[in-house]
């Protein structure tokens, strides 16, 4: 288990459930780029956090801890850029 990745994923999951308006942009419409980056971070955090390692190298990278961090940084850049 990797508690930091799992905690990030659970925080995203709970935050999005409690406050779904965080996925909207300036005009009140869904910001699909931001939402995709956040959901990628959540998925990578859950997969990596429970300790699962996919066999295929591509999936292993897409669901790694570094991918979770990359997706979070991408989401932050999309939100504030």
N, C-alpha and C positions, 0 to 999 in steps of 0.2 A: 504494500500500500504506500501511496505517496500522499500524505495528508495535505500538503500545500495545494497541489493540483485539485484534489477532491474538495477542499474548502473553497477554492475559487469557483469551481463548477456549481457547488451548492449555493454559494452567494449569488451567482448570476441567476440560477434557477429560482431562488426565493425572491430576489429583487424584481425579476421580470414578472413573477406571479403577483406580487404585492402592488407593484407600480408598472403596469404594462405600457403606460404612456412614455416610458423612457425610450421606447423604440420608435417614437415619432420624431419627425423633423420640425422645422420652424413653422410650416404651415399646418401642422396637425396631421399630416399624412405620414404613412409608414416610411421610414428611412431604410430601404432594403439593404443597402451596403453595410450600414451600421449593424442592422439586425443579423445579417449573415455572418459578419465578423464575430459578433458576440455569441451567436449560436455555435460557431466553429470552436471558439474558446471554451464554451460550456461542454461541448461534446468531447473535445480533446482532454479537458480536465477530468471528466467522468471516466473516460476510458483509461487514461494514464493514472488517475487517482486510485482506482480499484486494483491496479497492478496488472491489467491485461496487456499483453504484448502481441499485436498482430504478426502473422508470419510474413506477409508481403511487405517489402521494404517501404513502398509508397504509403501504405496504410499506417505502418509503424511511425513514419515521419509525420503524417497528417494528424496523428493522435498522440504525439509526444508532448512532454512538458514544454519543450521549446516552441512547438506549434501553438500551444495554449498562450504562451507569452507573446508570440508574434501576432496572434489573432487579437489579443487584448490591446497591443500597441497599435495595430491597424484600426481597431474600433475607436480608440482614443483619438487617433489622427483624423479619422472620418468625422468624429463628433465635433472636434474643435478646430478643424482646418477650414 
